[in-house]
Amino acid sequence: MRILLVGATGTLGQSVREVLRERSHEVVTASRKGSDVSVDITDPESIRAMYEQVGKVHAVASAAGSVPWLPFGELRYQDVLDGVAGKVVSQVELVRQGAAYVAGSFTLITGVLAREPLRTGAVASLANGAIEAFVRAAAIELPQRVNAVSPTIFTESVDVYGDLFVGFEPVPVRQAANAYVRSIEGHQTGQVYMVG
Ligand SMILES: NC(=O)c1ccc[n+]([C@@H]2O[C@H](COP(=O)([O-])OP(=O)(O)OC[C@H]3O[C@@H](n4cnc5c(N)ncnc54)[C@H](OP(=O)(O)O)[C@@H]3O)[C@@H](O)[C@H]2O)c1
């Protein structure tokens, strides 16, 4: 399959790219820098230009999306907007605009905070929950399949986020990458694949 992978240079994206290429898929990579195609998914015009440049694909896989981590009392209105723009509207827009280009499936990224809240993670929980609700809803209207991958913290990210995820059992990022394979090569839609 020809697969557009957004966020391909990150911890998760690199693993998804590796797993998809091992399975003989053609992977077109996208991110703000260092990929086949430059895109800023917080900018709808940039997403439009990306799809125009890449053209038709069988699947879109998103491994991008950022949210602010702040104590609730320090959250500003703009931080909430930034989180929704960075992880929710950005990925919804990948689906909304991608509907004209994608034959098979969309796979979005969410995360464990949708079901396991942590201090400083209110916006992450909000964003992840929104994406999970979105894929369930989009699946009943879209001709393409649409799923989300919802991992716990990766072993490879413990150095960065480990202090927040006390008592959580990390999983190798490759487990999350394999959930993308399940979404892309499988037949289900409206699913949230929990990893860890
Ligand atoms: N790390 C974990 O343990 C973990 C666990 C569960 C869920 N997640 C979720 O998985 C996703 C990826 O996490 P990660 O740890 O792999 O992050 P990461 O290493 O920071 O990688 C993020 C990727 O997305 C790209 N990106 C960021 N902002 C973008 C934008 N506005 N437009 C286009 N591309 C953008 C980055 O490249 P550029 O900067 O060049 O654009 C990079 O390729 C996040 O949504 C995160 O919440 C992570």
Ligand as a Chemical Component Dictionary entry (heavy atoms), coordinates in Angstrom:
data_LIG
# 
_chem_comp.id                   LIG 
_chem_comp.type                 NON-POLYMER 
_chem_comp.pdbx_formal_charge   0 
_chem_comp.three_letter_code    LIG 
# 
loop_
_chem_comp_atom.comp_id 
_chem_comp_atom.atom_id 
_chem_comp_atom.alt_atom_id 
_chem_comp_atom.type_symbol 
_chem_comp_atom.charge 
_chem_comp_atom.model_Cartn_x 
_chem_comp_atom.model_Cartn_y 
_chem_comp_atom.model_Cartn_z 
_chem_comp_atom.pdbx_ordinal 
LIG N1  N1  N 0  5.993 9.224  23.759 1  
LIG C1  C1  C 0  5.091 8.505  24.427 2  
LIG O1  O1  O 0  5.416 7.797  25.391 3  
LIG C2  C2  C 0  3.672 8.518  23.974 4  
LIG C3  C3  C 0  2.748 7.647  24.582 5  
LIG C4  C4  C 0  1.414 7.687  24.184 6  
LIG C5  C5  C 0  1.013 8.559  23.181 7  
LIG N2  N2  N 1  1.937 9.397  22.598 8  
LIG C6  C6  C 0  1.486 10.305 21.554 9  
LIG O2  O2  O 0  2.132 9.963  20.358 10 
LIG C7  C7  C 0  2.315 11.138 19.569 11 
LIG C8  C8  C 0  3.763 11.184 19.133 12 
LIG O3  O3  O 0  4.575 11.166 20.293 13 
LIG P1  P1  P 0  6.173 11.088 20.157 14 
LIG O4  O4  O 0  6.687 10.839 21.524 15 
LIG O5  O5  O -1 6.549 10.194 19.030 16 
LIG O6  O6  O 0  6.469 12.628 19.762 17 
LIG P2  P2  P 0  7.794 13.232 19.104 18 
LIG O7  O7  O 0  8.946 12.302 19.250 19 
LIG O8  O8  O 0  7.889 14.624 19.620 20 
LIG O9  O9  O 0  7.435 13.275 17.544 21 
LIG C9  C9  C 0  6.419 14.099 17.041 22 
LIG C10 C10 C 0  6.398 13.973 15.521 23 
LIG O10 O10 O 0  5.356 14.794 15.009 24 
LIG C11 C11 C 0  5.911 15.844 14.191 25 
LIG N3  N3  N 0  5.133 17.053 14.460 26 
LIG C12 C12 C 0  4.997 17.723 15.633 27 
LIG N4  N4  N 0  4.191 18.783 15.475 28 
LIG C13 C13 C 0  3.816 18.785 14.166 29 
LIG C14 C14 C 0  3.025 19.653 13.380 30 
LIG N5  N5  N 0  2.418 20.750 13.902 31 
LIG N6  N6  N 0  2.845 19.373 12.067 32 
LIG C15 C15 C 0  3.446 18.291 11.517 33 
LIG N7  N7  N 0  4.220 17.430 12.213 34 
LIG C16 C16 C 0  4.401 17.685 13.525 35 
LIG C17 C17 C 0  7.384 15.954 14.618 36 
LIG O11 O11 O 0  8.242 16.459 13.595 37 
LIG P3  P3  P 0  8.500 18.033 13.403 38 
LIG O12 O12 O 0  8.797 18.589 14.780 39 
LIG O13 O13 O 0  9.636 18.144 12.427 40 
LIG O14 O14 O 0  7.237 18.582 12.821 41 
LIG C18 C18 C 0  7.689 14.467 14.860 42 
LIG O15 O15 O 0  7.853 13.799 13.621 43 
LIG C19 C19 C 0  1.859 12.328 20.425 44 
LIG O16 O16 O 0  0.566 12.706 20.067 45 
LIG C20 C20 C 0  1.872 11.746 21.835 46 
LIG O17 O17 O 0  0.937 12.369 22.686 47 
LIG C21 C21 C 0  3.244 9.384  22.961 48 
# 
loop_
_chem_comp_bond.comp_id 
_chem_comp_bond.atom_id_1 
_chem_comp_bond.atom_id_2 
_chem_comp_bond.value_order 
_chem_comp_bond.pdbx_ordinal 
LIG N1  C1  SING 1  
LIG C1  O1  DOUB 2  
LIG C1  C2  SING 3  
LIG C2  C3  SING 4  
LIG C2  C21 DOUB 5  
LIG C3  C4  DOUB 6  
LIG C4  C5  SING 7  
LIG C5  N2  DOUB 8  
LIG N2  C6  SING 9  
LIG N2  C21 SING 10 
LIG C6  O2  SING 11 
LIG C6  C20 SING 12 
LIG O2  C7  SING 13 
LIG C7  C8  SING 14 
LIG C7  C19 SING 15 
LIG C8  O3  SING 16 
LIG O3  P1  SING 17 
LIG P1  O4  DOUB 18 
LIG P1  O5  SING 19 
LIG P1  O6  SING 20 
LIG O6  P2  SING 21 
LIG P2  O7  DOUB 22 
LIG P2  O8  SING 23 
LIG P2  O9  SING 24 
LIG O9  C9  SING 25 
LIG C9  C10 SING 26 
LIG C10 O10 SING 27 
LIG C10 C18 SING 28 
LIG O10 C11 SING 29 
LIG C11 N3  SING 30 
LIG C11 C17 SING 31 
LIG N3  C12 SING 32 
LIG N3  C16 SING 33 
LIG C12 N4  DOUB 34 
LIG N4  C13 SING 35 
LIG C13 C14 SING 36 
LIG C13 C16 DOUB 37 
LIG C14 N5  SING 38 
LIG C14 N6  DOUB 39 
LIG N6  C15 SING 40 
LIG C15 N7  DOUB 41 
LIG N7  C16 SING 42 
LIG C17 O11 SING 43 
LIG C17 C18 SING 44 
LIG O11 P3  SING 45 
LIG P3  O12 DOUB 46 
LIG P3  O13 SING 47 
LIG P3  O14 SING 48 
LIG C18 O15 SING 49 
LIG C19 O16 SING 50 
LIG C19 C20 SING 51 
LIG C20 O17 SING 52 
# 
